[in-house]
Amino acid sequence: MGIVVHDAPPLDQLGPTRRLLIGASYPFKGIRLVLSRPATWPYLIAPTLITTAVFLTSMFLAWHAVAFLLGLLWVPTGQHHWLIQLGWHTTTLLLRAMAFLVIGVGLYFTAGIVAIPFNDRLSEHIETLCLGPHEERSSWWVLLGDLTVSVAHTLLSATMWLTVMGLLLSLELIPILGSVLHVILGTLATSLFLSREVMDGCLSRRRMSYRHKLKVVGHNLWVATGFGVVASAMLWIPGLNFVLFPMIVAGGTMMYCHLESLALVPDASGRGPFLPGRARARQLADQALVAPDVIAGPAPDRGSEVVLAGGGRP
């Protein structure tokens, strides 16, 4: 059963505020979609279980490693003063706490990389629901290539984001106004980078370069900003951000499918629409340049609603 997007009007005919609000709605659509489809739950559970298992194993090893290493140096006996024994045990606890902190911070930054393969599969699953199955047969080598590009572009985005945020930090040198500008521009930059990241599965499967991916975001600036602001706020919720991020990826995939279905994804040159597979077939059908037995039925009416269905219109 396909996904019907009832509130998907032609974005190019709407004002900035309406496009901003439509973009802001897609994180919630992603959450609702994932929660309503149990077939997508393994993509959330698997990376969470892996991260939790690594965290618990690392804590267990660190707990015993600290005591072992300190024992190699010196262990107080019953003959030592109780203050010396208390100091040794206090040092042990502090070192264990520091080890746990390092492990936690390290896993926080690596959990996203661990989840990339699962988020990519989730994105492909959602895209199939929205636009139908891919015309191209996927092999393990193709999937591995797409995943490698996706990871590389994610690391590139993280580097660019850190650079931009570092430059914006200099605004704090301006009294009063600098702090306000820092918050506003930092939020906008984070929102746009996040929007690109959650659409990366769709973009990488279409073999887009990193510059091309940035053009997709820039061409749909208001929609991407609305999406990114809401998604960023959701990811600030402690403890839930790892669970919410795959759902946000689902929302980003739905947003991309919406944009592609309306031919609002630019090509690499930025002068025309990007029309892969299904979108090109739709354009040919609209122009009546293909035989009726190839693509049946009248051209879709995009004025009222967009039907993104696996078994629906091509």
C-alpha positions as CSV (number, residue, x, y, z in Angstrom):
1,M,0.0,0.0,0.0
2,G,1.4,3.3,-1.1
3,I,1.8,6.6,0.8
4,V,-0.6,9.3,-0.2
5,V,0.6,12.8,0.6
6,H,-2.5,15.0,0.8
7,D,-0.8,18.2,1.8
8,A,1.8,18.2,-1.0
9,P,0.9,21.2,-3.2
10,P,3.2,22.5,-5.9
11,L,5.8,24.2,-3.8
12,D,7.1,26.5,-6.5
13,Q,3.7,28.3,-6.5
14,L,3.8,29.0,-2.8
15,G,5.3,31.8,-0.7
16,P,8.3,31.3,1.6
17,T,6.3,31.1,4.8
18,R,4.1,28.2,3.4
19,R,7.2,26.4,2.1
20,L,8.8,26.8,5.5
21,L,5.8,25.3,7.3
22,I,5.6,22.4,4.8
23,G,9.2,21.6,5.4
24,A,8.7,21.8,9.2
25,S,5.9,19.2,8.9
26,Y,8.1,16.4,7.5
27,P,9.9,15.4,10.6
28,F,6.5,14.7,12.2
29,K,5.4,12.8,9.1
30,G,8.5,10.6,9.4
31,I,7.8,9.8,13.0
32,R,4.2,8.9,12.3
33,L,5.2,6.8,9.3
34,V,7.8,4.7,11.1
35,L,5.6,4.2,14.2
36,S,2.8,3.0,12.0
37,R,4.9,0.5,10.0
38,P,6.5,-2.3,12.1
39,A,8.5,-3.4,9.1
40,T,10.7,-0.3,9.7
41,W,11.4,-0.9,13.4
42,P,14.4,-3.2,13.0
43,Y,16.3,-0.2,11.4
44,L,15.8,1.7,14.7
45,I,16.4,-1.2,17.0
46,A,19.5,-2.7,15.5
47,P,21.9,0.3,15.7
48,T,20.6,1.1,19.2
49,L,21.3,-2.5,20.4
50,I,24.8,-2.4,18.8
51,T,25.6,0.9,20.4
52,T,24.3,-0.2,23.8
53,A,26.3,-3.5,23.6
54,V,29.5,-1.7,22.7
55,F,28.9,0.8,25.5
56,L,28.3,-1.9,28.2
57,T,31.2,-4.0,27.0
58,S,33.5,-0.9,27.0
59,M,32.4,0.0,30.6
60,F,33.0,-3.5,31.8
61,L,36.5,-3.6,30.3
62,A,37.3,-0.1,31.6
63,W,36.1,-0.9,35.1
64,H,38.5,-3.9,35.4
65,A,41.3,-2.3,33.4
66,V,41.6,0.7,35.8
67,A,41.9,-1.5,38.8
68,F,44.4,-3.8,37.0
69,L,46.6,-0.9,35.9
70,L,46.6,0.7,39.3
71,G,47.4,-2.7,40.9
72,L,50.5,-2.9,38.7
73,L,51.7,0.4,40.3
74,W,50.7,-0.1,43.9
75,V,47.9,-1.6,46.1
76,P,47.5,-0.5,49.7
77,T,47.3,-3.2,52.3
78,G,45.7,-3.4,55.7
79,Q,48.9,-2.1,57.3
80,H,48.5,1.3,55.6
81,H,46.6,4.2,57.2
82,W,42.9,4.4,56.4
83,L,43.4,7.8,54.7
84,I,45.9,6.2,52.2
85,Q,43.4,3.4,51.5
86,L,40.6,5.9,51.0
87,G,42.7,8.0,48.6
88,W,43.6,4.9,46.6
89,H,39.9,3.9,46.2
90,T,38.9,7.5,45.5
91,T,41.5,7.7,42.7
92,T,40.2,4.4,41.3
93,L,36.7,5.7,41.2
94,L,37.8,9.0,39.6
95,L,39.8,7.2,36.9
96,R,36.8,4.9,36.2
97,A,34.5,7.9,35.9
98,M,36.9,9.6,33.5
99,A,37.1,6.4,31.4
100,F,33.3,6.2,31.3
101,L,33.1,9.8,30.2
102,V,35.6,9.2,27.4
103,I,33.7,6.1,26.3
104,G,30.4,7.9,26.3
105,V,31.7,10.9,24.3
106,G,33.4,8.6,21.8
107,L,30.2,6.5,21.3
108,Y,28.1,9.7,20.9
109,F,30.2,10.7,17.9
110,T,30.6,7.2,16.5
111,A,26.9,6.1,17.0
112,G,25.9,8.1,13.9
113,I,28.5,6.3,11.8
114,V,27.3,2.9,13.1
115,A,23.7,3.8,12.2
116,I,24.5,5.0,8.6
117,P,24.0,1.6,6.9
118,F,20.7,1.1,8.8
119,N,19.5,4.6,8.0
120,D,20.4,4.1,4.4
121,R,18.3,0.9,4.2
122,L,15.5,2.7,6.0
123,S,15.6,5.5,3.5
124,E,15.5,3.1,0.6
125,H,12.5,1.3,2.2
126,I,10.7,4.6,2.6
127,E,11.5,5.7,-0.9
128,T,10.1,2.4,-2.3
129,L,6.9,3.1,-0.5
130,C,6.8,6.6,-1.9
131,L,8.0,6.2,-5.5
132,G,7.8,2.5,-6.1
133,P,10.7,0.0,-6.6
134,H,14.0,1.1,-8.2
135,E,14.5,0.4,-11.9
136,E,18.1,-0.4,-11.2
137,R,19.0,-3.8,-9.8
138,S,21.0,-3.4,-6.7
139,S,24.0,-5.6,-5.9
140,W,26.1,-5.7,-2.8
141,W,28.9,-3.9,-4.6
142,V,26.5,-1.1,-5.7
143,L,25.2,-0.8,-2.1
144,L,28.7,-0.8,-0.7
145,G,29.7,1.9,-3.2
146,D,26.7,4.1,-2.3
147,L,27.4,3.6,1.4
148,T,31.0,4.5,1.0
149,V,30.1,7.7,-0.8
150,S,27.4,8.5,1.9
151,V,29.9,8.0,4.7
152,A,32.5,10.2,3.0
153,H,30.0,13.0,2.3
154,T,28.8,12.8,6.0
155,L,32.4,13.3,7.2
156,L,32.8,16.1,4.7
157,S,29.6,17.7,6.0
158,A,30.7,17.4,9.6
159,T,34.1,19.1,8.7
160,M,32.3,21.9,6.9
161,W,29.8,22.4,9.7
162,L,32.6,22.6,12.3
163,T,34.4,25.1,10.1
164,V,31.3,27.3,9.7
165,M,30.4,27.1,13.4
166,G,34.0,28.1,14.2
167,L,33.8,31.1,12.0
168,L,30.5,32.1,13.4
169,L,32.0,32.0,16.9
170,S,34.0,35.1,16.0
171,L,30.7,37.0,16.0
172,E,30.8,36.8,19.8
173,L,33.4,39.6,19.7
174,I,30.6,42.0,18.7
175,P,28.9,43.2,21.9
176,I,25.2,42.1,22.3
177,L,24.4,41.9,18.5
178,G,27.1,39.4,17.9
179,S,25.5,36.8,20.3
180,V,22.1,37.2,18.6
181,L,23.6,36.8,15.1
182,H,25.6,33.8,16.3
183,V,22.5,32.0,17.5
184,I,20.5,32.8,14.4
185,L,23.1,32.1,11.8
186,G,24.3,29.0,13.7
187,T,20.8,27.6,13.8
188,L,20.3,28.2,10.1
189,A,23.6,26.6,9.2
190,T,22.9,23.6,11.4
191,S,19.4,23.3,9.9
192,L,20.7,23.3,6.3
193,F,23.5,20.8,7.0
194,L,21.0,18.5,8.8
195,S,18.6,18.7,5.9
196,R,21.2,17.6,3.5
197,E,22.3,14.8,5.8
198,V,18.8,13.2,6.2
199,M,18.3,13.3,2.4
200,D,21.7,11.8,1.7
201,G,20.5,8.3,1.2
202,C,18.3,9.4,-1.7
203,L,20.9,11.7,-3.1
204,S,23.7,9.1,-3.0
205,R,21.5,6.5,-4.7
206,R,21.2,8.9,-7.6
207,R,25.0,9.2,-7.8
208,M,25.0,12.9,-7.0
209,S,28.3,14.7,-6.2
210,Y,28.6,16.6,-3.0
211,R,28.3,19.9,-4.8
212,H,25.1,18.6,-6.5
213,K,23.7,17.7,-3.1
214,L,24.3,21.2,-1.9
215,K,22.5,22.6,-4.9
216,V,19.5,20.5,-4.1
217,V,19.3,22.1,-0.6
218,G,20.0,25.6,-2.0
219,H,17.3,25.2,-4.6
220,N,14.8,24.3,-1.9
221,L,16.1,26.6,0.7
222,W,12.8,27.4,2.6
223,V,11.6,23.8,2.7
224,A,15.1,22.6,3.9
225,T,15.3,25.4,6.5
226,G,11.8,24.5,7.9
227,F,12.7,20.9,8.1
228,G,16.1,21.5,9.6
229,V,15.0,23.8,12.4
230,V,12.3,21.3,13.6
231,A,14.6,18.3,13.3
232,S,17.5,20.1,15.1
233,A,15.1,20.9,18.0
234,M,14.1,17.2,18.2
235,L,17.7,16.1,18.3
236,W,18.3,18.2,21.4
237,I,16.0,15.9,23.5
238,P,18.5,13.9,25.7
239,G,18.3,10.1,25.4
240,L,15.8,10.2,22.5
241,N,18.0,11.7,19.8
242,F,19.4,8.3,18.7
243,V,15.9,6.9,18.4
244,L,14.4,10.0,16.7
245,F,17.2,10.4,14.1
246,P,16.1,7.4,12.0
247,M,12.5,8.7,12.0
248,I,13.8,12.1,10.9
249,V,15.7,10.3,8.1
250,A,12.3,8.8,7.1
251,G,10.8,12.3,7.1
252,G,13.7,13.6,5.0
253,T,13.3,10.8,2.5
254,M,9.6,11.7,2.2
255,M,10.5,15.3,1.7
256,Y,12.9,14.4,-1.1
257,C,10.4,12.2,-2.8
258,H,7.9,15.1,-2.7
259,L,10.5,17.5,-4.3
260,E,11.4,15.0,-7.0
261,S,7.8,14.2,-7.8
262,L,7.3,17.9,-8.5
263,A,10.6,18.2,-10.5
264,L,12.0,20.6,-7.9
265,V,15.3,18.7,-7.6
266,P,17.9,20.6,-9.9
267,D,20.3,18.8,-12.1
268,A,24.1,19.1,-11.7
269,S,24.2,22.3,-13.7
270,G,21.4,23.9,-11.7
271,R,19.7,25.0,-15.0
272,G,17.0,22.2,-15.2
273,P,15.3,19.6,-13.1
274,F,16.9,16.3,-12.2
275,L,14.8,13.6,-13.8
276,P,16.0,10.0,-13.0
277,G,13.9,7.0,-14.0
278,R,10.4,7.5,-12.7
279,A,10.4,11.3,-12.9
280,R,11.6,11.2,-16.5
281,A,8.9,8.8,-17.4
282,R,6.3,11.1,-15.8
283,Q,7.6,14.0,-17.9
284,L,7.4,12.0,-21.1
285,A,3.9,10.9,-20.2
286,D,2.9,14.5,-19.6
287,Q,4.3,15.5,-23.0
288,A,2.6,12.5,-24.7
289,L,5.9,11.4,-26.2
290,V,5.6,7.8,-25.1
291,A,3.1,5.1,-26.2
292,P,0.0,4.7,-24.1
293,D,0.9,1.0,-23.5
294,V,4.2,2.1,-21.9
295,I,2.7,4.5,-19.4
296,A,-1.0,4.2,-19.0
297,G,-3.5,6.7,-17.8
298,P,-3.6,10.5,-18.0
299,A,-0.9,12.8,-16.7
300,P,-1.2,13.3,-12.9
301,D,-2.9,16.4,-11.6
302,R,-0.3,18.0,-9.3
303,G,-2.5,20.9,-8.3
304,S,-4.4,19.2,-5.5
305,E,-2.4,16.3,-4.2
306,V,0.6,14.2,-5.0
307,V,0.2,10.4,-4.9
308,L,3.5,8.8,-4.0
309,A,2.6,5.1,-4.1
310,G,4.6,2.0,-4.7
311,G,1.9,0.6,-7.1
312,G,0.5,4.0,-8.1
313,R,1.3,6.3,-11.0
314,P,4.9,6.0,-12.4
